[in-house]
Structures are given as C-alpha cells and as structure tokens.
Amino acid sequence: MTSGPGPGPGAGAGPAASGEERRVRVVLVDDHRMFRTGVQAEIGDTERTGVDVVGEAADVDQAVRVVTATRPDVVLLDVHLPVGGGVEVLRRCAPLMADAQQPVRFLALSVSDAAEDVIGVIRGGARGYVTKTITGPELINSIFRVADGDAVFSPRLAGFVLDAFASTDAPPVDEDLDRLTQREREVLRLIARGYAYKEVAKQLFISVKTVESHVSAVLRKLQLSNRHELTRWATARRLV
C-alpha cells in the first residue's frame, strides 16, 4: 500500500518529457461539470501529461455506460454521485475491474475525507483514494501509479484503510447518520469544522442557498436547533 503521490512516472511534465510515449486513458466521473472542466484542463493536455481523457460522466448510469464503452485504464471517481454513489458504479463495473487482460482501475477523487467514504470505495474495489486538495502533478502521478496496479492514498487516509482491514469487527450502524444523504453529510462535516456557508458552497461547487437548504434538512432530521449543537453532535461521533 502506498501513501501519498510521491515522485513517479506521472509527476511534473509527464512521461512525454522523458521520451516515453506511454499514454493512460482516463474517464472522469463527477456530478459537477465545472469540476470536471477544471480537472480536464489540469491533466488533459496529453502531450504534456501523458493522460488521455476519453470520457466524462455525471451520474451512476452514465458512468457505467461510458466506462463500459471506452474501457479506460483508470477512472477518476467521485464518491458522492446521484442515485447510488461511487460504490454503485464500482459494483456495476466489477466485471471490468476483474478482467485479467485489460482491467479497468478506479481512483476515488473526492472532497470527502471521511473514514466511511474511504473504506466504502476501497471495499468496492477502488485502487486508491485522494482528496480534491491534490495538486495537478500529484494527480497525474497518482493516475499513472494506479494504472500500474499500485494502491495510492492521500497520506492521512491510508490509516483509515489499514485500521478497517485490520479489524474483523464491522463498524456500528449509526441510525441518525443514516438518515442523512451523502451531500447532507458533506455539508454537515464542513459546517462542523467551522466553514461559513460561502466557503461550503465553494468547496462543494453548489450555491449558498443550496447549502442553507441542506443545513436546514440536517438540523430537522437530527432534531438539532443550531450549528453549535450540530458541531457538538458531529464532534461526539468523530466526524470532524
């Protein structure tokens, strides 16, 4: 298991700069068009990076169709997608991951650094998990490493995986947390960490009004009165 992107074949200017002609074919799966555009701009200059973005998808059904049609080397997969999330994409693409001749490998790329999200997609078959704070060169490097079969994680996330697979006990079910949608959980964690609504909106690529709506829903479902109670609730469950 490898923690952190480190130097490697995808770092810096990419393999083309060292005379290599290798290309890694990638599909981007994320429900935010602006984020996909940003990633494409960062990594998609194939002559410079060696990464060839061959498809994009915004939801589970579209992701399965595009991945099946293009058979990329690596799929950059957001954890939180409408109707099922990244875990559902992994479940439906399991035969492609198991193909001995041309395996499709998945690298989770998410704003979330929550243990249950990391563990969920790794159990589903993803080869790594990095957060959206990663730099362009680090992401390129991670893509090449996953294409080579390595497991790559943002440094603090590797411990979650080690702890989860070292334990034979299933994590307890939190019925209160289960009432929340994936997006509501994202908003909850950021609010509990002290982010202002505008900062949450920027982090999640949504509007301030949408943030306000999610916060209201979280408070209602958890029967809390304000963000101070929400912070205490999240801290008690080690969600921050």
Phi, psi and omega in degrees: 000134183247130179252127179087150185289316176061175178287150181177190189294339180260003186284159174061234186278358178092171185294335181299329183292335181264011177093354179281150181251009184296142176233142173246123181272129189230143169246135179261126178237109179199140184277003178252112183300320181296324178291317178300320179297320179294318178295318179301317180294327184282321188243349193274001174281091192300322181297328181274319190257337187081003180259128179246105180281111187257357180184161177222157177208152184244351179210178187298308183300316180295321179299314181297318179297312184292316180296319179295321183287323187262338182047062182288170173285319184222139173248122171275114193242121171287142182286323187254099179240154177300140173061071171115331178075181182298329180298324179292322175300315179299317181300316184282341179259011182307318179298328179289323178292329184274356182294116184291330183278319184217071183290139172267124182252146184246136173238115179288134178228105191219155172287338184279137171240028181283140184302318184293329177290314179300310184295321181300313183284330177291319175298330180284347176121359178295148182269354180185174183208119176233153181267165185285004172277356182296147178277165179302308179300322178295321180293317178300315178299317180297321179300313180295322181293318178295320177302329179277358178098002178286160171256127187233132179223147166301142192312311186285346183277337183299325180297325177301316184291316178300315180297318184294317185274349174277341183263141176265356182268133176288143179297143181294149178277128177258103185296324179296313181295326181294342178288341185270146173285168179301317180294321178297324178294320178300313180297316179305311183296317182292318177297317181295335178276000175097009179291140171285161182304319181296323180291322177297316180301318180293317181297321187259002179060042177230171181279161177297322179297322178293321176300312180301320179296318179294319179298317178300318180295319180296314180299320180293313183294325182267358180058048177249160187260328185204176184291338177292317176295322178299317180297316178297319180298314182292321180295320180298332179262009178057042179266354182248000000 
